[in-house]
Amino acid sequence: MIDEDDKLTGVIDADDIRGIITEINVTDLIIARDVAKPATTITSRESLLAALNKLDQGIPALIVVDEKDDRQIIGTLSRSDVSAAYNARVRSGG
């Protein structure tokens, strides 16, 4: 979620949404802020180890932000993304 000042304020997890939309008439009462969680970020310059340490806190994915402007979102990074990058590096001999 981005606020009126373009500041990253939180994220909404798809699993949380699934649980809510199955409840009758609740979707008319819920707004994004009600289900948002604080965003955990990482920059593209941080190591995979730093990413894993953050992901080990039970966070499903990290928000990747620009190192010079933490309001500029580059993408997301999940545990499977980190594993794929690691495996590719190992296979390439790097």
PyMOL CGO cylinders between C-alpha atoms (Angstrom):
from pymol import cmd
from pymol.cgo import CYLINDER

trace = [
    CYLINDER, 0.00, 0.00, 0.00, 1.15, 3.49, -0.83, 0.3, 1, 1, 1, 1, 1, 1,
    CYLINDER, 1.15, 3.49, -0.83, -0.12, 6.53, 1.05, 0.3, 1, 1, 1, 1, 1, 1,
    CYLINDER, -0.12, 6.53, 1.05, -0.94, 9.97, -0.34, 0.3, 1, 1, 1, 1, 1, 1,
    CYLINDER, -0.94, 9.97, -0.34, 2.74, 10.94, -0.05, 0.3, 1, 1, 1, 1, 1, 1,
    CYLINDER, 2.74, 10.94, -0.05, 3.80, 7.88, -2.12, 0.3, 1, 1, 1, 1, 1, 1,
    CYLINDER, 3.80, 7.88, -2.12, 5.28, 6.28, 0.99, 0.3, 1, 1, 1, 1, 1, 1,
    CYLINDER, 5.28, 6.28, 0.99, 5.15, 2.49, 1.27, 0.3, 1, 1, 1, 1, 1, 1,
    CYLINDER, 5.15, 2.49, 1.27, 2.95, 1.83, 4.28, 0.3, 1, 1, 1, 1, 1, 1,
    CYLINDER, 2.95, 1.83, 4.28, 2.11, -1.85, 4.14, 0.3, 1, 1, 1, 1, 1, 1,
    CYLINDER, 2.11, -1.85, 4.14, 1.32, -4.98, 2.16, 0.3, 1, 1, 1, 1, 1, 1,
    CYLINDER, 1.32, -4.98, 2.16, -1.73, -7.15, 1.77, 0.3, 1, 1, 1, 1, 1, 1,
    CYLINDER, -1.73, -7.15, 1.77, -1.25, -10.90, 1.85, 0.3, 1, 1, 1, 1, 1, 1,
    CYLINDER, -1.25, -10.90, 1.85, -3.34, -12.96, -0.58, 0.3, 1, 1, 1, 1, 1, 1,
    CYLINDER, -3.34, -12.96, -0.58, -4.01, -15.60, 2.09, 0.3, 1, 1, 1, 1, 1, 1,
    CYLINDER, -4.01, -15.60, 2.09, -5.53, -12.96, 4.35, 0.3, 1, 1, 1, 1, 1, 1,
    CYLINDER, -5.53, -12.96, 4.35, -7.79, -11.76, 1.54, 0.3, 1, 1, 1, 1, 1, 1,
    CYLINDER, -7.79, -11.76, 1.54, -8.97, -15.31, 0.76, 0.3, 1, 1, 1, 1, 1, 1,
    CYLINDER, -8.97, -15.31, 0.76, -10.08, -15.78, 4.34, 0.3, 1, 1, 1, 1, 1, 1,
    CYLINDER, -10.08, -15.78, 4.34, -12.02, -12.53, 4.35, 0.3, 1, 1, 1, 1, 1, 1,
    CYLINDER, -12.02, -12.53, 4.35, -13.83, -12.75, 1.02, 0.3, 1, 1, 1, 1, 1, 1,
    CYLINDER, -13.83, -12.75, 1.02, -15.45, -16.04, 1.94, 0.3, 1, 1, 1, 1, 1, 1,
    CYLINDER, -15.45, -16.04, 1.94, -17.37, -14.33, 4.75, 0.3, 1, 1, 1, 1, 1, 1,
    CYLINDER, -17.37, -14.33, 4.75, -20.80, -13.13, 3.71, 0.3, 1, 1, 1, 1, 1, 1,
    CYLINDER, -20.80, -13.13, 3.71, -21.17, -9.33, 3.31, 0.3, 1, 1, 1, 1, 1, 1,
    CYLINDER, -21.17, -9.33, 3.31, -17.80, -8.66, 4.92, 0.3, 1, 1, 1, 1, 1, 1,
    CYLINDER, -17.80, -8.66, 4.92, -16.25, -7.46, 1.66, 0.3, 1, 1, 1, 1, 1, 1,
    CYLINDER, -16.25, -7.46, 1.66, -18.51, -4.41, 1.75, 0.3, 1, 1, 1, 1, 1, 1,
    CYLINDER, -18.51, -4.41, 1.75, -17.07, -3.40, 5.12, 0.3, 1, 1, 1, 1, 1, 1,
    CYLINDER, -17.07, -3.40, 5.12, -13.35, -4.10, 4.67, 0.3, 1, 1, 1, 1, 1, 1,
    CYLINDER, -13.35, -4.10, 4.67, -10.85, -1.58, 3.35, 0.3, 1, 1, 1, 1, 1, 1,
    CYLINDER, -10.85, -1.58, 3.35, -7.22, -2.23, 2.48, 0.3, 1, 1, 1, 1, 1, 1,
    CYLINDER, -7.22, -2.23, 2.48, -5.92, -0.63, 5.66, 0.3, 1, 1, 1, 1, 1, 1,
    CYLINDER, -5.92, -0.63, 5.66, -7.90, -3.18, 7.71, 0.3, 1, 1, 1, 1, 1, 1,
    CYLINDER, -7.90, -3.18, 7.71, -5.93, -6.14, 6.38, 0.3, 1, 1, 1, 1, 1, 1,
    CYLINDER, -5.93, -6.14, 6.38, -2.56, -4.56, 5.60, 0.3, 1, 1, 1, 1, 1, 1,
    CYLINDER, -2.56, -4.56, 5.60, 0.59, -5.60, 7.39, 0.3, 1, 1, 1, 1, 1, 1,
    CYLINDER, 0.59, -5.60, 7.39, 3.78, -3.58, 7.77, 0.3, 1, 1, 1, 1, 1, 1,
    CYLINDER, 3.78, -3.58, 7.77, 6.00, -3.88, 4.71, 0.3, 1, 1, 1, 1, 1, 1,
    CYLINDER, 6.00, -3.88, 4.71, 9.40, -5.47, 5.12, 0.3, 1, 1, 1, 1, 1, 1,
    CYLINDER, 9.40, -5.47, 5.12, 11.81, -4.13, 2.54, 0.3, 1, 1, 1, 1, 1, 1,
    CYLINDER, 11.81, -4.13, 2.54, 15.19, -4.96, 1.10, 0.3, 1, 1, 1, 1, 1, 1,
    CYLINDER, 15.19, -4.96, 1.10, 17.31, -3.16, -1.47, 0.3, 1, 1, 1, 1, 1, 1,
    CYLINDER, 17.31, -3.16, -1.47, 18.72, -4.76, -4.61, 0.3, 1, 1, 1, 1, 1, 1,
    CYLINDER, 18.72, -4.76, -4.61, 22.23, -4.32, -3.17, 0.3, 1, 1, 1, 1, 1, 1,
    CYLINDER, 22.23, -4.32, -3.17, 21.58, -6.44, -0.07, 0.3, 1, 1, 1, 1, 1, 1,
    CYLINDER, 21.58, -6.44, -0.07, 22.79, -10.03, -0.01, 0.3, 1, 1, 1, 1, 1, 1,
    CYLINDER, 22.79, -10.03, -0.01, 20.76, -13.19, -0.35, 0.3, 1, 1, 1, 1, 1, 1,
    CYLINDER, 20.76, -13.19, -0.35, 21.74, -13.99, 3.23, 0.3, 1, 1, 1, 1, 1, 1,
    CYLINDER, 21.74, -13.99, 3.23, 20.18, -10.71, 4.38, 0.3, 1, 1, 1, 1, 1, 1,
    CYLINDER, 20.18, -10.71, 4.38, 17.04, -11.60, 2.43, 0.3, 1, 1, 1, 1, 1, 1,
    CYLINDER, 17.04, -11.60, 2.43, 16.88, -15.07, 4.00, 0.3, 1, 1, 1, 1, 1, 1,
    CYLINDER, 16.88, -15.07, 4.00, 17.32, -13.61, 7.48, 0.3, 1, 1, 1, 1, 1, 1,
    CYLINDER, 17.32, -13.61, 7.48, 14.32, -11.36, 6.89, 0.3, 1, 1, 1, 1, 1, 1,
    CYLINDER, 14.32, -11.36, 6.89, 12.27, -14.14, 5.30, 0.3, 1, 1, 1, 1, 1, 1,
    CYLINDER, 12.27, -14.14, 5.30, 13.03, -16.38, 8.30, 0.3, 1, 1, 1, 1, 1, 1,
    CYLINDER, 13.03, -16.38, 8.30, 10.85, -14.03, 10.37, 0.3, 1, 1, 1, 1, 1, 1,
    CYLINDER, 10.85, -14.03, 10.37, 7.79, -15.58, 8.74, 0.3, 1, 1, 1, 1, 1, 1,
    CYLINDER, 7.79, -15.58, 8.74, 7.35, -12.97, 6.03, 0.3, 1, 1, 1, 1, 1, 1,
    CYLINDER, 7.35, -12.97, 6.03, 6.06, -14.50, 2.77, 0.3, 1, 1, 1, 1, 1, 1,
    CYLINDER, 6.06, -14.50, 2.77, 7.85, -11.98, 0.55, 0.3, 1, 1, 1, 1, 1, 1,
    CYLINDER, 7.85, -11.98, 0.55, 10.00, -8.88, 0.77, 0.3, 1, 1, 1, 1, 1, 1,
    CYLINDER, 10.00, -8.88, 0.77, 9.37, -5.65, -1.09, 0.3, 1, 1, 1, 1, 1, 1,
    CYLINDER, 9.37, -5.65, -1.09, 12.48, -4.72, -3.08, 0.3, 1, 1, 1, 1, 1, 1,
    CYLINDER, 12.48, -4.72, -3.08, 13.04, -0.97, -3.09, 0.3, 1, 1, 1, 1, 1, 1,
    CYLINDER, 13.04, -0.97, -3.09, 15.55, 1.35, -4.70, 0.3, 1, 1, 1, 1, 1, 1,
    CYLINDER, 15.55, 1.35, -4.70, 18.51, 1.93, -2.40, 0.3, 1, 1, 1, 1, 1, 1,
    CYLINDER, 18.51, 1.93, -2.40, 18.41, 5.70, -2.94, 0.3, 1, 1, 1, 1, 1, 1,
    CYLINDER, 18.41, 5.70, -2.94, 14.64, 6.09, -2.76, 0.3, 1, 1, 1, 1, 1, 1,
    CYLINDER, 14.64, 6.09, -2.76, 12.81, 3.62, -0.54, 0.3, 1, 1, 1, 1, 1, 1,
    CYLINDER, 12.81, 3.62, -0.54, 9.52, 4.83, -2.01, 0.3, 1, 1, 1, 1, 1, 1,
    CYLINDER, 9.52, 4.83, -2.01, 10.51, 3.42, -5.40, 0.3, 1, 1, 1, 1, 1, 1,
    CYLINDER, 10.51, 3.42, -5.40, 9.34, -0.19, -5.50, 0.3, 1, 1, 1, 1, 1, 1,
    CYLINDER, 9.34, -0.19, -5.50, 11.33, -2.45, -7.81, 0.3, 1, 1, 1, 1, 1, 1,
    CYLINDER, 11.33, -2.45, -7.81, 9.54, -5.73, -7.12, 0.3, 1, 1, 1, 1, 1, 1,
    CYLINDER, 9.54, -5.73, -7.12, 9.10, -8.55, -4.65, 0.3, 1, 1, 1, 1, 1, 1,
    CYLINDER, 9.10, -8.55, -4.65, 11.41, -11.30, -3.45, 0.3, 1, 1, 1, 1, 1, 1,
    CYLINDER, 11.41, -11.30, -3.45, 10.21, -14.62, -2.04, 0.3, 1, 1, 1, 1, 1, 1,
    CYLINDER, 10.21, -14.62, -2.04, 12.05, -17.56, -0.50, 0.3, 1, 1, 1, 1, 1, 1,
    CYLINDER, 12.05, -17.56, -0.50, 11.64, -19.47, -3.77, 0.3, 1, 1, 1, 1, 1, 1,
    CYLINDER, 11.64, -19.47, -3.77, 13.22, -16.54, -5.65, 0.3, 1, 1, 1, 1, 1, 1,
    CYLINDER, 13.22, -16.54, -5.65, 16.22, -16.66, -3.31, 0.3, 1, 1, 1, 1, 1, 1,
    CYLINDER, 16.22, -16.66, -3.31, 16.53, -20.44, -3.72, 0.3, 1, 1, 1, 1, 1, 1,
    CYLINDER, 16.53, -20.44, -3.72, 16.36, -20.15, -7.50, 0.3, 1, 1, 1, 1, 1, 1,
    CYLINDER, 16.36, -20.15, -7.50, 19.07, -17.47, -7.55, 0.3, 1, 1, 1, 1, 1, 1,
    CYLINDER, 19.07, -17.47, -7.55, 21.28, -19.56, -5.27, 0.3, 1, 1, 1, 1, 1, 1,
    CYLINDER, 21.28, -19.56, -5.27, 20.80, -22.71, -7.34, 0.3, 1, 1, 1, 1, 1, 1,
    CYLINDER, 20.80, -22.71, -7.34, 21.56, -20.85, -10.57, 0.3, 1, 1, 1, 1, 1, 1,
    CYLINDER, 21.56, -20.85, -10.57, 24.75, -19.48, -9.06, 0.3, 1, 1, 1, 1, 1, 1,
    CYLINDER, 24.75, -19.48, -9.06, 25.85, -22.91, -7.87, 0.3, 1, 1, 1, 1, 1, 1,
    CYLINDER, 25.85, -22.91, -7.87, 25.16, -24.47, -11.29, 0.3, 1, 1, 1, 1, 1, 1,
    CYLINDER, 25.16, -24.47, -11.29, 27.16, -21.75, -13.03, 0.3, 1, 1, 1, 1, 1, 1,
    CYLINDER, 27.16, -21.75, -13.03, 30.14, -22.43, -10.79, 0.3, 1, 1, 1, 1, 1, 1,
    CYLINDER, 30.14, -22.43, -10.79, 30.02, -18.95, -9.27, 0.3, 1, 1, 1, 1, 1, 1,
]
cmd.load_cgo(trace, "trace")
